[in-house]
Structure formats: structure tokens, C-alpha cells
Amino acid sequence: MDELINNYKSARSVFIQAVDHFPVEKRTEALFGSWSLKDILAHITAWEKASVQKVNDIVVGKEPVWIDNVEKFNEQTAKEKSPVLGLSRLPAFLQF
């Protein structure tokens, strides 16, 4: 488990560094279809938060709530686009 956590932290760190090097003025421009880096980060962040919540539920012996409609979840998170333009500025919601 420690190895998995360390691998996750390492990958997340590399990802954050890549995002932080992306020019700020281009973070709201469309990159993939109509999705900007900001949109992609909001999407990834929503899934990461959902995953962390499930892990936390399991750790405390609680049955996690599973997302039963992925498309609906994606649509909802797209509507709630976070204004955050860099993951390093997100609150630390993953505590190990």
C-alpha cells in the first residue's frame, strides 16, 4: 500500500509541475475540442475527489457511495467548472 501511495504522490507531483509550467494565458483556451486546461483540471479534480472519498470511506469501515452514472457525473462536473487554474493551488484533500 505504501508503494501505491508513493507512486500516486509522485505521479501527482509530476502532473502538477506540468500544469504549473503551462502558460497561464493559455489555460482557458480550447485544447481538446472545446475543453480548456481549466476544464480538464476541473474534470480530473472532480474524479480525484470522488476517489479519495471512497478510499476514506473504506478506511473508516464505511460503505463507499459509487457513481452509478458516469456520464451524468461528467456532465454535472462540467457544469460546475472550477475556477482553479493550477492543481498546486487546490486544497490538500488527500491526506496520508
N, C-alpha and C positions, 0 to 999 in steps of 0.2 A: 504494500500500500504506500509506503514512504517513497518508493521509486516512482510510482504513478503520480503522486503529488508533486514530486520534484520535477518530473518530466512536464507536467502541466504548467507549473510555475515558470519553467524555462521557456516553454513554447509561448506562453502568455507574455513574458518579458520581451522576447524577440518580436512578437506581433506588435506590442505597444511601441517599441522602438521604431518599427517600420511606419506605424501610423504617425508618430511624432515627427518623422522626417518628411512626411508628405506635406507639400506646401499648403499652408493654411488657406490661402486664397483659392485653392482648387478643391477644397474639401466638400464644397456644396455643388460642384459641377457634376453632371451625369457622367458616370464611368461605365456602367453596365446597364444598357437600356436606359431607363430613367432613374436608376439608383445612383446616388452620390456616395462618397465615402461616409458622409454623415449618416445616410440611410442604412448603409451596410453595417456600420458600427452600432446603430440602434437595434438592428436585427440580431446581430451577434450577441449584444449585451442582453437582450430580452431572453434569448435561449440560454445564455450562461447563467443568468439569474434563476431561471426556471430549473436548470440542472443543479445548481448549488442548493436551492430549496429542497429538492428531492434528496440530495445527499444528507443535508442537515436533518431532514425528517427521519431518514433511515438510521442515522447516528443516534438519535434520541428514542428510537424504537417506535416511531410513528409511521403509519402507512402513508407513503407519498401520494400526492394527487397527480395523476398522469394526464397529460394533454391528449385528449381523445380526438381532437380535430386540428391537425397541424395547419391546414390551410386557413382555418378561422383564426388560429393563434397568430399566424404570419400576417394576415390581414389586419388584425387588431393592433399588433405591434407596429405595423407600417403606418397606421393612422396616428399612433402616439409617438411618432419620431422624436427621439431625444435630441435636445439642442447641443449635446456634448459633442465636441469635435476631436477629442482625443481620449483614448481609454485611460491614460495615466491620470486624467482628471476625474475619473469616476470614483465614487466612494469604494472603499475596500469592502466588498460584500463576501469575499471568500476568506475565511479565517481558518488557518491550520496552525 
